[in-house]
Amino acid sequence: MGARRLNAPLVERKAKLRECFRLASEDALDWRSRSFGADDGVRAVQIGEDGWAFYAQDVLSEAQRVWSAGGEGSMVKDAQAPYRRNRNAAWLKVKQENAHRWMRWAA
């Protein structure tokens, strides 16, 4: 991925990711034994629908929806932020283990 694309906002990068994912999904994938994604009926990669969260309660509601569907959690991202390899405030993980942080902000 070129530097120009890495500096593009998340919404542009995600549109390109969706296109790549669509093209890859058209091909049959043969998983190596013991590789992630080899489980029957489980897709290795899933791209969730975009949503907007303005308050901590919005974040918690979406995370609870994902958890109830058996998912691990959600990512909260600044839609205008460029890609950065390191952890930063533009990308936050919301998992059950750290839900208490969001609950404090939602109160």
Helices and strands as residue ranges (DSSP letters): H 3-6, H 10-26, H 56-68, E 73-77, E 91-95, G 96-98, H 99-106
